[in-house]
Amino acid sequence: MSTTIIEVGEAPVELTLRQKWSHYFVIIYAILAIIIGVNLRDSAVFATVPYSNPQVGITAFYPHRWMIDSSGDYVFRVRDMAQTGFKTAMQVNIIPVNSDMTTRNILETLILNRSQTDSTFRVLSQEPIQLADNTEATRMTSTFVASNEDPFLESIPTVVERMDVIAVQGGQAIIISFLSDALTFEQNYPKFEQFLNDVDF
Amino acid sequence: MMLTSKARLFATSWLMLVVLLITSGVPAAAQTSLDVERIQRATVLVMQTRIIGSSPIITCVGSGTIVSRDGLILTNAHHSLSGANCSGDTLIISLNIRPGEPPVARYQAEVVQANPGLDLALLRITRQVDGRLIDRASLALPFVEIGDSAGVGLDDTITVVGYPGIGNDPIVFERGTISGFAAEPSGGDRSWIKTSASITGTMSGGGAYNQNGLLIGIPTTAPLTPNPATGNCISVQDSNADGLINTNDVCIPTGGFINLLRPSAFVRPLLQAAQLDISISFPLERVISTTATIPTARPHFRYLGFSPSVNPAGMPTTIIRSLPTGSNSLYLFFDYENMTPETVYELRVNTNGIPNPNFSVSPVRWSGGSRGLWYVGSSGQPFPNGNYEFTLFIDGIAGDSARLVIGGGPDEGAAFSDIVFGLLDSAGNVTGTGFVLPTGNTASARFLYRNMTPGGSWAAIWYYEGQEVQRTDDGTVWAESDGASGTKTISIQSVNGLLPGSYRLELYIEGRLAAVSDFTLAGGQDGSFARIFNNTHFTTASTVQEALSAAPISSFSAGTSPIFAMFNWQLIGPGTLWRIEWSVDNQLFFSQTQPWSGAPTGSNFLMQIASPAGLPDGTYRLDLFVGQIQFDTAQFRVGIGQLPIDRFASAEGIALRGQVLNSVSRDGIQGVSVMLISEDYSVADFTRDWNQAQLIATATTDRNGRFEVNVPLQRGALYSIVLLAEGFLPITADGVEITDENHPDNSPIDITLELTPE
């Protein structure tokens, strides 16, 4: 004796046009939401604040919610205070140069000064680059070790990677620097790239 | 404000918590006005080192105290400056990181101001211990404030703080009382504060604090030449690399026990100059015709005598043979020769054959010139009856002694006293009395006498630069017409004119020295007074030659440097002691006494006052002295003519510190930014502008989540706080206030905060 089992299923129902469009809209809304979300995130992450210093002749856009400081021996410096550990920073320095000075001379001076003040300073690379406005510049990458200045705390020193972009223009050298924890340098670098593209001097 | 609504909700809830935590802050130290923790942290070990072979060898050790947040350290000169006994070239600064533990080397420092005679030095932290340069502005070290040493009195309780060993021991706090004051010409009746506290040699350079926690003195002793055989030094390193640590290795001087504190009043000029970063150079070219000679002969003392009091010129009022019962002041006078600022001298006093530390002076650096009359004594301190023996030591070797009996009634014998000098007017009166007279043919002295017997012998001997030049005739007797008591005037004369220089008058009764006093002849005559310096003026120039011909200027623009000062002088004898004082806004920051080594008369004595960052705004004054008399003064303004206000100059306030935890894992969070916003701004202001100028302090948490705000908080001020870390909701709080109600003492506030992961 044999038994035959016959499955009786519900007959497929053709979706109505309205149902089809509903599904399509849900998918489209989801994609749109993702796109808008990504854009919103990007605009938040890459939001900038204008900076202008007519005395020095610099305009720039630095990341929103980074703390600005112009009390040091630089034109200005911005730091990401939310960063745990070493605070990622970008800063602009200007040094006067004479007509005989080359970018190479400026680099040597920088290396000499930093070597004398910081025994952990090391140069990683130097290369010529062209800025967004076709200005010829030189890029130097270096490292040093930073530590909390408070001697009473137990802070572990951080290896910092530093990139300096040096351009000579109008009797002065402008040095635009980016400093970041070496472990997060690549991750933070796009912000510096944007900063570099927007800076005008 | 750029916080999200969720963050804002959190912030609001945290605000109450933060305020609550702050208002209930747990005091970290006992409730006392002596801020033990701050003093501990500000007390450092100073090690002088030099490289021998490839190893750093410790050559000298002492204690020190941080006196400014940007790293100025007050200590002794003898273990800071390189010299015969301390031959190092690098100063290593060790901090007390944890209470009860030995100090840890953290920094290198350089000497920025020093006075070897006063044995004081100010060091500035310039590098990390590994040699990396330090930005002074980035330092925010705990420091103590200088108190008023003139305000302390006998039997006041003090606390002396320092390191008792050469680096293996933690800080010690020694309590004691002020047992007296020692007098010297360098600082008058309060040249030294004596204490009963038990202070070991390496605590020299540390701090002595009053009950309000202010530094009122620096425990000071100068170690003698290191000699392992005497046990006054310790060898701890194999400096000669022979595989053994023995007497052939570098021996670190440790000194003996200390009973003296150098009063903090001596520190202020050095501190002012160091804080202003001002240097003064003189003399510049073309002025000096001779150079000062450094004594090479063996230093010695002679002609010890006693006086119950000292006049304003530092001269004994009389010479005594005994002192009556109940006396409370006594000065030992003596001549000195060939002394240098590195000479160590000591006074040991025995009473009835028993050492008496109350009136002794432990070994200290010499703070006088190379030759002259000196005294050491004490006032305001009762002397018990007894037979006293005073013995002076130079570099540990006993020199002359003198004995004095204290007890019984006053000496009713014949006496001379209170010598003053001046010029005789036409009526025979002595005018222009003082101890600095103009050069001329005559100089006169007036003195008091009492209990003189007519017919008794007396003598007056005049000296010029140590050589006898005039004396009363042998056999001179006291005239009956002068009476037993009164005033007498005598003179020294020279038809060719008296030479400018240093003079002395000694008066004898029956062959016994009864009174002695030095005086100086200098300058031209201006009425009854001397005119020594004139035409003091200032200018600025890029070179010395330009300065000599530049027009005088009395008001300079802000940041000017260098500024040159010039003056003319007349008739100053070689070796005449003169003093330069510089003040800014009436605060003395430079005072130096030196022997004149130039031509007797000249013009444009040139000195330079400079600062690397330009002279700070202020009103600067130059005063020129001979003896205690100011002979010329002039001033100039820089910028607005007033010193800028340093809002961080005060150590007063309450320290804020704490720990930031992850609210979920309860672990400390590393790298959190703790930002303290100035009372002029709110969190909303700050998070709109994100401008560092609105902050008064920032701190970053360490690997345990601990942080310390390095600016002391003030009572009554309203602060705002922002805590920020990527991946966590921020904490903000406005209106944080410390009041007497919520925090009655000055102990640090220690708070725990929790950040919630986003």
Contacts between the chains, C-beta under 8 A, distances in Angstrom:
chain1	res1	chain2	res2	distance
A	49	B	690	7.8
A	64	B	2	7.6
A	65	B	2	6.1
A	65	B	687	7.9
A	65	B	690	6.0
A	66	B	690	6.5
A	67	B	690	4.7
A	67	B	691	7.1
A	67	B	692	5.5
A	68	B	689	7.9
A	68	B	690	6.2
A	68	B	691	5.6
A	68	B	692	6.7
A	69	B	691	7.7
A	69	B	692	3.8
A	69	B	693	7.5
A	70	B	693	7.8
A	71	B	692	6.8
A	71	B	693	6.8
A	72	B	137	7.8
A	81	B	673	4.2
A	81	B	675	6.9
A	81	B	690	7.9
A	81	B	698	7.8
A	81	B	724	5.3
A	82	B	673	7.1
A	82	B	724	4.9
A	82	B	725	6.5
A	82	B	726	4.7
A	83	B	671	7.2
A	83	B	726	5.8
A	84	B	669	7.1
A	84	B	670	6.3
A	84	B	671	3.3
A	84	B	672	6.7
A	84	B	725	5.2
A	84	B	726	5.6
A	84	B	727	7.5
A	85	B	670	6.6
A	85	B	671	4.0
A	86	B	671	7.7
A	87	B	673	7.2
A	87	B	700	7.8
A	116	B	133	7.3
A	117	B	132	6.6
A	117	B	133	3.8
A	118	B	132	5.0
A	118	B	133	7.1
A	119	B	130	5.8
A	119	B	131	5.0
A	119	B	132	5.6
A	120	B	132	7.1
A	148	B	700	5.8
A	148	B	702	6.3
A	149	B	134	7.9
A	149	B	138	5.3
A	149	B	139	6.6
A	149	B	140	7.3
A	150	B	140	7.5
A	150	B	699	7.2
A	150	B	702	7.8
A	150	B	708	5.8
A	150	B	710	6.8
A	151	B	95	5.5
A	151	B	97	6.8
A	151	B	106	4.9
A	151	B	107	7.9
A	151	B	141	7.6
A	152	B	41	6.8
A	152	B	95	7.6
A	152	B	97	5.9
A	152	B	708	6.3
A	153	B	701	7.9
A	153	B	702	3.8
A	153	B	706	5.9
A	153	B	707	7.3
A	153	B	708	6.5
A	154	B	702	4.8
A	154	B	703	5.5
A	154	B	704	6.0
A	154	B	706	7.4
A	155	B	670	7.9
A	155	B	700	7.6
A	155	B	702	4.4
A	155	B	703	6.4
A	156	B	670	7.9
A	156	B	703	5.6
